[in-house]
């Protein structure tokens, strides 16, 4: 799906969610909210494709059936299946939100150095090119052991913030740890 088509489809889906009462029909007893949304997205994309393929005003077109693989490929492009695309986007949005909250929390608490070190070590450097703890300590003006402590604190808080968000998407608390692990796996892939 091209960029503008994908944006239009996203807007149309959320309009359907709001206007169509999709959220009111969710039942936690039948599964996770994320699973429910994945099914809703798949159905929405299928219906969207069927509508766009329909004959218009008696035109002389013939209908050519398309298999599900074509629909999934058109719907998500390079991300694989619609479920894969949804899962990755979900993981990114959870992490982005948790990182934003972590940054705000640290700044409100007067721990700007914590965020600076965490951002430089975990977020800013290309994969495998993170600065050393000693380099960060010199750069920020703290001891190397402080860098270790700051990073440990930030990682623990980020994990807790992500876990809090994951709990919003599950029906049973016993699924929380597995969902958090899945979140981190998706972010690594």
N, CA, C and O of each residue as an XYZ file, in Angstrom:
756
protein
N       0.857     -1.161      0.000
C       0.000      0.000      0.000
C       0.908      1.229      0.000
O       1.833      1.319      0.807
N       0.648      2.164     -0.893
C       1.455      3.378     -0.983
C       1.250      4.230      0.262
O       0.277      4.049      0.994
N       2.176      5.162      0.499
C       2.143      5.989      1.700
C       0.823      6.695      1.929
O       0.259      6.621      3.020
N       0.319      7.390      0.897
C      -0.947      8.114      1.059
C      -2.114      7.156      1.242
O      -3.027      7.427      2.022
N      -2.089      6.029      0.520
C      -3.146      5.034      0.687
C      -3.133      4.456      2.094
O      -4.187      4.238      2.692
N      -1.945      4.210      2.616
C      -1.829      3.670      3.979
C      -2.358      4.676      4.995
O      -3.046      4.301      5.944
N      -2.034      5.963      4.795
C      -2.534      6.995      5.717
C      -4.053      7.076      5.647
O      -4.723      7.179      6.674
N      -4.601      7.028      4.414
C      -6.057      7.064      4.260
C      -6.703      5.855      4.927
O      -7.725      5.983      5.601
N      -6.101      4.677      4.735
C      -6.647      3.464      5.338
C      -6.618      3.554      6.863
O      -7.560      3.133      7.534
N      -5.539      4.102      7.401
C      -5.423      4.255      8.857
C      -6.505      5.187      9.383
O      -7.162      4.886     10.380
N      -6.687      6.320      8.710
C      -7.716      7.266      9.136
C      -9.109      6.639      9.025
O      -9.944      6.809      9.913
N      -9.353      5.912      7.927
C     -10.654      5.265      7.750
C     -10.896      4.218      8.836
O     -12.008      4.092      9.349
N      -9.841      3.465      9.185
C      -9.994      2.446     10.214
C     -10.371      3.085     11.550
O     -11.301      2.632     12.218
N      -9.650      4.134     11.935
C      -9.957      4.761     13.217
C     -11.312      5.463     13.212
O     -11.967      5.551     14.250
N     -11.735      5.960     12.057
C     -13.091      6.515     11.968
C     -14.111      5.400     12.206
O     -15.103      5.603     12.907
N     -13.865      4.215     11.620
C     -14.755      3.074     11.857
C     -14.747      2.662     13.325
O     -15.789      2.313     13.880
N     -13.575      2.702     13.950
C     -13.467      2.341     15.366
C     -14.350      3.265     16.198
O     -15.104      2.812     17.060
N     -14.249      4.561     15.931
C     -14.982      5.549     16.719
C     -16.473      5.512     16.405
O     -17.303      5.495     17.314
N     -16.812      5.499     15.120
C     -18.216      5.586     14.721
C     -18.934      4.245     14.760
O     -20.147      4.195     14.962
N     -18.191      3.158     14.567
C     -18.824      1.854     14.440
C     -18.985      1.084     15.734
O     -19.528     -0.021     15.720
N     -18.539      1.623     16.836
C     -18.717      0.953     18.110
C     -17.827     -0.262     18.303
O     -18.157     -1.157     19.081
N     -16.696     -0.301     17.597
C     -15.785     -1.439     17.687
C     -15.304     -1.665     19.119
O     -15.227     -2.807     19.573
N     -14.988     -0.607     19.818
C     -14.468     -0.740     21.188
C     -15.519     -1.281     22.148
O     -15.195     -2.023     23.076
N     -16.767     -0.914     21.930
C     -17.831     -1.383     22.816
C     -18.083     -2.884     22.655
O     -18.581     -3.530     23.577
N     -17.742     -3.441     21.491
C     -17.985     -4.869     21.248
C     -16.867     -5.760     21.791
O     -16.999     -6.984     21.776
N     -15.775     -5.172     22.266
C     -14.676     -5.966     22.804
C     -15.092     -6.631     24.110
O     -15.722     -6.011     24.967
N     -14.729     -7.906     24.247
C     -15.019     -8.659     25.453
C     -13.728     -9.318     25.940
O     -13.207    -10.207     25.267
N     -13.199     -8.901     27.097
C     -11.936     -9.452     27.592
C     -11.967    -10.968     27.783
O     -10.924    -11.620     27.725
N     -13.128    -11.520     28.004
C     -13.234    -12.969     28.200
C     -12.875    -13.736     26.927
O     -12.527    -14.915     26.991
N     -12.959    -13.079     25.781
C     -12.705    -13.764     24.509
C     -11.269    -13.605     24.034
O     -10.921    -14.126     22.974
N     -10.421    -12.898     24.784
C      -9.020    -12.753     24.386
C      -8.494    -11.365     24.670
O      -9.166    -10.533     25.279
N      -7.273    -11.136     24.213
C      -6.611     -9.856     24.474
C      -7.151     -8.769     23.560
O      -7.671     -9.043     22.479
N      -7.019     -7.544     24.011
C      -7.459     -6.397     23.220
C      -6.633     -6.286     21.948
O      -7.157     -5.948     20.887
N      -5.333     -6.573     22.058
C      -4.464     -6.517     20.893
C      -4.896     -7.541     19.847
O      -4.931     -7.236     18.654
N      -5.225     -8.755     20.290
C      -5.707     -9.774     19.364
C      -7.013     -9.360     18.697
O      -7.221     -9.595     17.507
N      -7.875     -8.749     19.474
C      -9.150     -8.244     18.946
C      -8.902     -7.192     17.869
O      -9.537     -7.215     16.815
N      -7.974     -6.269     18.136
C      -7.662     -5.231     17.146
C      -7.032     -5.820     15.889
O      -7.320     -5.366     14.782
N      -6.175     -6.825     16.051
C      -5.561     -7.461     14.888
C      -6.632     -8.050     13.979
O      -6.576     -7.887     12.760
N      -7.596     -8.727     14.567
C      -8.689     -9.287     13.768
C      -9.516     -8.198     13.109
O      -9.924     -8.337     11.957
N      -9.764     -7.121     13.830
C     -10.544     -6.010     13.279
C      -9.817     -5.363     12.109
O     -10.445     -5.004     11.113
N      -8.504     -5.212     12.217
C      -7.722     -4.621     11.129
C      -7.752     -5.522      9.904
O      -7.921     -5.046      8.781
N      -7.587     -6.821     10.118
C      -7.610     -7.760      8.991
C      -8.953     -7.685      8.269
O      -8.989     -7.608      7.041
N     -10.047     -7.707      9.010
C     -11.371     -7.619      8.408
C     -11.543     -6.280      7.690
O     -12.071     -6.236      6.579
N     -11.106     -5.201      8.312
C     -11.217     -3.876      7.700
C     -10.476     -3.829      6.363
O     -11.015     -3.336      5.372
N      -9.232     -4.344      6.331
C      -8.449     -4.318      5.092
C      -9.078     -5.182      4.008
O      -9.060     -4.819      2.831
N      -9.630     -6.313      4.398
C     -10.303     -7.172      3.429
C     -11.525     -6.472      2.853
O     -11.727     -6.471      1.639
N     -12.341     -5.879      3.718
C     -13.527     -5.165      3.249
C     -13.139     -3.961      2.390
O     -13.808     -3.671      1.398
N     -12.094     -3.277      2.751
C     -11.621     -2.125      1.974
C     -11.206     -2.571      0.580
O     -11.522     -1.913     -0.412
N     -10.505     -3.678      0.513
C     -10.080     -4.193     -0.787
C     -11.287     -4.602     -1.634
O     -11.347     -4.313     -2.830
N     -12.243     -5.275     -1.000
C     -13.432     -5.697     -1.743
C     -14.194     -4.504     -2.286
O     -14.658     -4.537     -3.426
N     -14.332     -3.453     -1.493
C     -15.030     -2.252     -1.952
C     -14.300     -1.598     -3.116
O     -14.927     -1.164     -4.082
N     -12.979     -1.527     -3.025
C     -12.231     -0.867     -4.091
C     -12.224     -1.697     -5.369
O     -12.000     -1.161     -6.454
N     -12.468     -3.000     -5.251
C     -12.478     -3.865     -6.424
C     -13.864     -3.997     -7.053
O     -13.998     -4.568     -8.136
N     -14.880     -3.483     -6.395
C     -16.249     -3.634     -6.880
C     -16.455     -2.905     -8.208
O     -15.813     -1.888     -8.474
N     -17.358     -3.435     -9.037
C     -17.698     -2.767    -10.294
C     -18.379     -1.442     -9.999
O     -19.185     -1.338     -9.075
N     -18.051     -0.444    -10.782
C     -18.612      0.874    -10.563
C     -19.528      1.257    -11.712
O     -19.128      1.249    -12.876
N     -20.791      1.601    -11.359
C     -21.781      2.135    -12.290
C     -21.860      1.356    -13.590
O     -21.872      1.947    -14.670
N     -21.914      0.041    -13.495
C     -22.138     -0.780    -14.688
C     -20.974     -0.863    -15.639
O     -21.170     -1.224    -16.800
N     -19.778     -0.549    -15.211
C     -18.607     -0.641    -16.081
C     -18.419     -2.051    -16.590
O     -18.966     -2.995    -16.019
N     -17.672     -2.205    -17.632
C     -17.510     -3.507    -18.280
C     -16.321     -4.280    -17.722
O     -15.615     -4.959    -18.467
N     -16.106     -4.182    -16.462
C     -14.987     -4.897    -15.847
C     -15.419     -6.305    -15.462
O     -16.580     -6.560    -15.141
N     -14.469     -7.185    -15.503
C     -14.730     -8.529    -14.992
C     -14.005     -8.669    -13.667
O     -12.946     -8.075    -13.462
N     -14.571     -9.446    -12.781
C     -14.000     -9.623    -11.463
C     -12.938    -10.711    -11.510
O     -13.173    -11.803    -12.028
N     -11.779    -10.405    -10.968
C     -10.698    -11.382    -10.888
C     -10.441    -11.654     -9.422
O     -10.017    -10.756     -8.695
N     -10.693    -12.899     -8.960
C     -10.481    -13.185     -7.547
C      -8.990    -13.120     -7.199
O      -8.138    -13.569     -7.965
N      -8.707    -12.569     -6.061
C      -7.335    -12.465     -5.591
C      -7.193    -13.308     -4.332
O      -8.096    -13.345     -3.496
N      -6.072    -13.973     -4.202
C      -5.894    -14.782     -2.998
C      -5.463    -13.900     -1.830
O      -5.042    -12.759     -2.025
N      -5.573    -14.438     -0.611
C      -5.282    -13.689      0.607
C      -3.848    -13.174      0.667
O      -3.598    -12.112      1.237
N      -2.900    -13.912      0.085
C      -1.507    -13.462      0.136
C      -1.344    -12.111     -0.557
O      -0.590    -11.263     -0.079
N      -2.037    -11.898     -1.673
C      -1.933    -10.613     -2.367
C      -2.483     -9.497     -1.490
O      -1.896     -8.419     -1.402
N      -3.604     -9.758     -0.848
C      -4.224     -8.740      0.001
C      -3.284     -8.385      1.143
O      -3.085     -7.206      1.437
N      -2.704     -9.389      1.789
C      -1.804     -9.130      2.904
C      -0.569     -8.364      2.454
O      -0.126     -7.444      3.142
N      -0.002     -8.738      1.294
C       1.179     -8.052      0.788
C       0.849     -6.610      0.450
O       1.619     -5.708      0.779
N      -0.276     -6.380     -0.198
C      -0.673     -5.015     -0.548
C      -0.959     -4.202      0.700
O      -0.702     -2.999      0.732
N      -1.483     -4.845      1.718
C      -1.882     -4.122      2.920
C      -0.699     -3.705      3.777
O      -0.764     -2.665      4.432
N       0.374     -4.474      3.796
C       1.446     -4.169      4.735
C       2.805     -3.982      4.101
O       3.749     -3.608      4.797
N       2.943     -4.221      2.830
C       4.223     -3.993      2.167
C       5.323     -4.853      2.724
O       5.165     -6.069      2.831
N       6.442     -4.245      3.085
C       7.636     -4.992      3.471
C       7.579     -5.557      4.881
O       8.476     -6.310      5.259
N       6.570     -5.232      5.673
C       6.509     -5.696      7.051
C       6.009     -7.127      7.198
O       5.935     -7.620      8.323
N       5.663     -7.811      6.123
C       5.172     -9.175      6.220
C       3.657     -9.206      6.264
O       2.996     -8.521      5.484
N       3.103     -9.997      7.173
C       1.644    -10.133      7.276
C       1.051     -8.927      8.001
O       1.773     -8.179      8.660
N      -0.262     -8.738      7.880
C      -0.882     -7.646      8.641
C      -0.641     -7.796     10.144
O      -0.482     -6.802     10.852
N      -0.613     -9.030     10.624
C      -0.359     -9.252     12.046
C       1.039     -8.787     12.428
O       1.231     -8.174     13.478
N       2.038     -9.087     11.555
C       3.415     -8.655     11.823
C       3.506     -7.136     11.860
O       4.129     -6.565     12.755
N       2.885     -6.489     10.888
C       2.919     -5.022     10.831
C       2.239     -4.429     12.061
O       2.747     -3.478     12.655
N       1.105     -4.983     12.438
C       0.388     -4.481     13.607
C       1.222     -4.667     14.869
O       1.346     -3.752     15.683
N       1.793     -5.863     15.023
C       2.589     -6.162     16.213
C       3.784     -5.225     16.328
O       4.070     -4.705     17.407
N       4.487     -5.006     15.204
C       5.656     -4.112     15.246
C       5.249     -2.685     15.569
O       5.909     -2.013     16.361
N       4.181     -2.225     14.969
C       3.730     -0.861     15.237
C       3.274     -0.723     16.690
O       3.534      0.292     17.337
N       2.602     -1.739     17.186
C       2.188     -1.728     18.594
C       3.412     -1.624     19.500
O       3.439     -0.812     20.424
N       4.425     -2.450     19.231
C       5.631     -2.448     20.056
C       6.316     -1.086     19.995
O       6.753     -0.559     21.018
N       6.410     -0.516     18.787
C       7.045      0.806     18.658
C       6.273      1.869     19.432
O       6.873      2.716     20.093
N       4.960      1.826     19.354
C       4.173      2.862     20.039
C       4.267      2.715     21.558
O       4.322      3.717     22.270
N       4.287      1.486     22.059
C       4.450      1.265     23.499
C       5.815      1.797     23.949
O       5.912      2.499     24.955
N       6.860      1.459     23.199
C       8.207      1.898     23.577
C       8.340      3.421     23.472
O       8.903      4.052     24.366
N       7.835      4.007     22.405
C       7.925      5.470     22.257
C       7.231      6.185     23.414
O       7.749      7.162     23.956
N       6.076      5.693     23.775
C       5.331      6.296     24.877
C       6.068      6.128     26.204
O       6.136      7.063     27.001
N       6.615      4.946     26.440
C       7.350      4.688     27.681
C       8.623      5.538     27.746
O       8.960      6.062     28.808
N       9.328      5.677     26.624
C      10.526      6.512     26.605
C      10.194      7.977     26.882
O      10.921      8.658     27.606
N       9.114      8.449     26.312
C       8.685      9.830     26.546
C       8.372     10.050     28.025
O       8.757     11.064     28.607
N       7.672      9.091     28.620
C       7.347      9.200     30.042
C       8.607      9.125     30.909
O       8.722      9.839     31.905
N       9.545      8.262     30.529
C      10.791      8.147     31.283
C      11.549      9.474     31.242
O      12.010      9.963     32.274
N      11.674     10.047     30.062
C      12.373     11.328     29.925
C      11.710     12.402     30.784
O      12.386     13.129     31.511
N      10.380     12.497     30.695
C       9.648     13.505     31.473
C       9.797     13.269     32.976
O       9.992     14.211     33.744
N       9.703     12.012     33.383
C       9.835     11.666     34.803
C      11.211     12.036     35.340
O      11.328     12.602     36.427
N      12.252     11.717     34.577
C      13.612     12.031     35.016
C      13.834     13.541     35.089
O      14.454     14.038     36.030
N      13.338     14.252     34.115
C      13.511     15.712     34.118
C      12.757     16.354     35.277
O      13.274     17.255     35.936
N      11.538     15.891     35.523
C      10.768     16.425     36.658
C      11.471     16.144     37.981
O      11.392     16.940     38.917
N      12.152     15.016     38.053
C      12.844     14.629     39.278
C      14.253     15.209     39.390
O      14.996     14.863     40.308
N      14.622     16.091     38.458
C      15.952     16.695     38.507
C      17.068     15.732     38.134
O      18.211     15.910     38.555
N      16.740     14.713     37.345
C      17.731     13.705     36.969
C      18.055     13.785     35.469
O      18.051     12.779     34.760
N      18.333     15.003     35.016
C      18.648     15.203     33.600
C      19.876     14.397     33.171
O      19.944     13.903     32.046
N      20.847     14.272     34.084
C      22.054     13.491     33.754
C      21.694     12.033     33.479
O      22.258     11.411     32.579
N      20.762     11.492     34.248
C      20.318     10.116     34.004
C      19.856      9.983     32.554
O      20.266      9.070     31.838
N      18.988     10.919     32.134
C      18.428     10.844     30.777
C      19.522     11.047     29.734
O      19.564     10.328     28.736
N      20.402     12.013     29.954
C      21.477     12.284     28.991
C      22.330     11.037     28.780
O      22.635     10.668     27.646
N      22.705     10.402     29.864
C      23.533      9.198     29.765
C      22.757      8.066     29.102
O      23.284      7.389     28.219
N      21.524      7.855     29.514
C      20.701      6.792     28.929
C      20.509      7.034     27.435
O      20.662      6.118     26.626
N      20.180      8.249     27.080
C      19.940      8.573     25.670
C      21.206      8.363     24.840
O      21.150      7.769     23.763
N      22.340      8.844     25.334
C      23.594      8.705     24.589
C      24.021      7.236     24.462
O      24.524      6.821     23.418
N      23.821      6.466     25.514
C      24.285      5.085     25.499
C      23.306      4.156     24.776
O      23.725      3.316     23.981
N      22.017      4.300     25.046
C      21.026      3.353     24.534
C      20.330      3.796     23.248
O      19.942      2.956     22.437
N      20.167      5.104     23.054
C      19.305      5.555     21.964
C      20.022      6.271     20.824
O      19.597      6.169     19.672
N      21.081      6.980     21.117
C      21.702      7.825     20.099
C      22.763      7.123     19.269
O      22.906      7.412     18.081
N      23.494      6.224     19.861
C      24.603      5.586     19.159
C      24.089      4.501     18.214
O      23.163      3.764     18.554
N      24.692      4.405     17.027
C      24.322      3.301     16.135
C      24.606      1.970     16.823
O      25.450      1.894     17.717
N      23.910      0.939     16.412
C      24.051     -0.377     17.034
C      25.521     -0.800     17.101
O      26.234     -0.797     16.097
N      25.948     -1.160     18.304
C      27.317     -1.630     18.496
C      28.342     -0.517     18.647
O      29.521     -0.804     18.855
N      27.927      0.758     18.549
C      28.880      1.864     18.609
C      28.643      2.756     19.819
O      28.981      3.939     19.783
N      28.075      2.222     20.877
C      27.805      3.016     22.074
C      29.116      3.473     22.695
O      30.114      2.754     22.648
N      29.115      4.671     23.280
C      30.326      5.125     23.981
C      30.568      4.245     25.201
O      29.652      3.583     25.689
N      31.790      4.240     25.685
C      32.090      3.469     26.893
C      31.539      4.212     28.109
O      31.247      5.406     28.047
N      31.405      3.484     29.204
C      30.956      4.106     30.444
C      31.937      5.210     30.866
O      31.534      6.270     31.345
N      33.223      4.934     30.677
C      34.244      5.920     31.060
C      34.115      7.185     30.213
O      34.227      8.297     30.730
N      33.882      7.014     28.914
C      33.693      8.182     28.039
C      32.487      8.999     28.473
O      32.551     10.227     28.528
N      31.388      8.320     28.783
C      30.185      9.023     29.236
C      30.430      9.738     30.559
O      29.964     10.860     30.762
N      31.155      9.091     31.447
C      31.439      9.698     32.748
C      32.222     10.997     32.570
O      31.911     12.006     33.204
N      33.237     10.970     31.707
C      34.015     12.188     31.439
C      33.155     13.256     30.772
O      33.219     14.433     31.127
N      32.364     12.835     29.815
C      31.528     13.774     29.053
C      30.515     14.493     29.944
O      30.296     15.695     29.793
N      29.902     13.764     30.866
C      28.838     14.319     31.699
C      29.370     14.849     33.035
O      28.690     15.621     33.711
N      30.564     14.440     33.410
C      31.152     14.932     34.654
C      30.738     14.159     35.888
O      30.496     14.742     36.945
N      30.656     12.832     35.748
C      30.318     11.974     36.885
C      31.319     10.817     36.941
O      32.158     10.672     36.053
N      31.223      9.993     37.996
C      32.078      8.812     38.109
C      31.524      7.694     37.218
O      30.336      7.671     36.897
N      32.392      6.783     36.833
C      31.987      5.641     36.003
C      30.925      4.812     36.724
O      29.995      4.311     36.092
N      31.058      4.667     38.036
C      30.046      3.908     38.781
C      28.691      4.607     38.734
O      27.653      3.946     38.769
N      28.692      5.944     38.656
C      27.429      6.673     38.515
C      26.761      6.343     37.177
O      25.543      6.179     37.105
N      27.570      6.247     36.125
C      27.023      5.891     34.804
C      26.329      4.540     34.899
O      25.213      4.378     34.407
N      26.979      3.578     35.526
C      26.394      2.243     35.701
C      25.071      2.336     36.460
O      24.070      1.745     36.054
N      25.075      3.072     37.550
C      23.864      3.208     38.364
C      22.754      3.921     37.599
O      21.597      3.503     37.659
N      23.087      4.986     36.885
C      22.088      5.739     36.123
C      21.457      4.853     35.044
O      20.239      4.846     34.860
N      22.308      4.107     34.337
C      21.782      3.225     33.286
C      20.890      2.137     33.870
O      19.828      1.843     33.321
N      21.314      1.540     34.975
C      20.492      0.513     35.619
C      19.150      1.084     36.061
O      18.110      0.451     35.878
N      19.175      2.276     36.641
C      17.936      2.925     37.073
C      17.011      3.169     35.873
O      15.824      2.849     35.925
N      17.554      3.727     34.811
C      16.736      4.039     33.631
C      16.163      2.780     32.988
O      14.998      2.760     32.589
N      16.966      1.745     32.886
C      16.487      0.487     32.289
C      15.361     -0.116     33.128
O      14.364     -0.591     32.584
N      15.521     -0.097     34.434
C      14.480     -0.651     35.312
C      13.191      0.157     35.207
O      12.106     -0.421     35.144
N      13.293      1.479     35.188
C      12.098      2.330     35.071
C      11.436      2.146     33.706
O      10.210      2.097     33.607
N      12.254      2.043     32.651
C      11.690      1.840     31.313
C      10.934      0.509     31.255
O       9.844      0.430     30.689
N      11.516     -0.516     31.836
C      10.842     -1.821     31.862
C       9.514     -1.712     32.618
O       8.502     -2.255     32.175
N       9.516     -1.017     33.749
C       8.282     -0.853     34.528
C       7.238     -0.050     33.755
O       6.051     -0.374     33.792
N       7.675      0.986     33.061
C       6.735      1.787     32.264
C       6.152      0.969     31.114
O       4.959      1.064     30.824
N       6.991      0.168     30.458
C       6.494     -0.706     29.383
C       5.516     -1.739     29.939
O       4.476     -2.001     29.335
N       5.844     -2.316     31.075
C       4.962     -3.301     31.703
C       3.608     -2.679     32.035
O       2.570     -3.315     31.852
N       3.616     -1.453     32.516
C       2.357     -0.769     32.803
C       1.499     -0.621     31.557
O       0.279     -0.773     31.617
N       2.129     -0.328     30.434
C       1.377     -0.188     29.190
C       0.882     -1.540     28.680
O      -0.240     -1.652     28.188
N       1.720     -2.557     28.801
C       1.330     -3.904     28.368
C       0.097     -4.357     29.150
O      -0.793     -5.000     28.592
N       0.046     -4.029     30.418
C      -1.102     -4.425     31.250
C      -2.409     -3.828     30.726
O      -3.482     -4.383     30.963
N      -2.325     -2.709     30.021
C      -3.525     -2.107     29.437
C      -4.093     -2.944     28.295
O      -5.254     -2.775     27.922
N      -3.281     -3.847     27.736
C      -3.682     -4.616     26.556
C      -4.009     -6.075     26.848
O      -4.363     -6.818     25.934
N      -3.899     -6.491     28.083
C      -4.113     -7.909     28.391
C      -5.360     -8.094     29.240
O      -5.784     -7.193     29.963
N      -5.931     -9.275     29.134
C      -7.129     -9.583     29.909
C      -6.774    -10.239     31.240
O      -7.529    -10.137     32.207
N      -5.624    -10.913     31.289
C      -5.239    -11.673     32.472
C      -3.822    -11.282     32.890
O      -2.902    -11.319     32.073
N      -3.644    -10.912     34.149
C      -2.347    -10.464     34.659
C      -1.258    -11.514     34.450
O      -0.083    -11.164     34.337
N      -1.624    -12.784     34.396
C      -0.618    -13.828     34.211
C       0.023    -13.759     32.819
O       1.065    -14.375     32.597
N      -0.575    -13.028     31.887
C      -0.018    -12.860     30.544
C       0.976    -11.705     30.463
O       1.633    -11.543     29.434
N       1.106    -10.905     31.506
C       1.908     -9.674     31.458
C       3.374     -9.944     31.125
O       3.934     -9.290     30.245
N       3.993    -10.880     31.802
C       5.418    -11.147     31.570
C       5.663    -11.627     30.141
O       6.610    -11.186     29.491
N       4.814    -12.525     29.654
C       4.967    -13.029     28.289
C       4.766    -11.917     27.268
O       5.488    -11.855     26.272
N       3.812    -11.054     27.499
C       3.566     -9.938     26.582
C       4.730     -8.958     26.582
O       5.086     -8.414     25.536
N       5.325     -8.732     27.747
C       6.478     -7.839     27.821
C       7.652     -8.441     27.053
O       8.346     -7.732     26.326
N       7.873     -9.729     27.209
C       8.933    -10.403     26.457
C       8.670    -10.287     24.951
O       9.590    -10.036     24.173
N       7.421    -10.469     24.553
C       7.051    -10.354     23.134
C       7.327     -8.938     22.626
O       7.811     -8.761     21.508
N       7.026     -7.949     23.433
C       7.278     -6.560     23.067
C       8.755     -6.353     22.747
O       9.096     -5.772     21.717
N       9.627     -6.829     23.628
C      11.067     -6.639     23.429
C      11.574     -7.458     22.239
O      12.480     -7.016     21.532
N      11.006     -8.641     22.010
C      11.385     -9.426     20.834
C      11.028     -8.680     19.556
O      11.826     -8.633     18.620
N       9.846     -8.103     19.514
C       9.411     -7.356     18.330
C      10.316     -6.154     18.064
O      10.599     -5.824     16.912
N      10.759     -5.517     19.113
C      11.624     -4.351     18.940
C      13.020     -4.741     18.446
O      13.693     -3.953     17.781
N      13.445     -5.952     18.773
C      14.761     -6.420     18.307
C      14.721     -6.882     16.863
O      15.744     -6.860     16.179
N      13.547     -7.302     16.386
C      13.467     -7.865     15.024
C      13.388     -6.799     13.966
O      13.315     -7.112     12.777
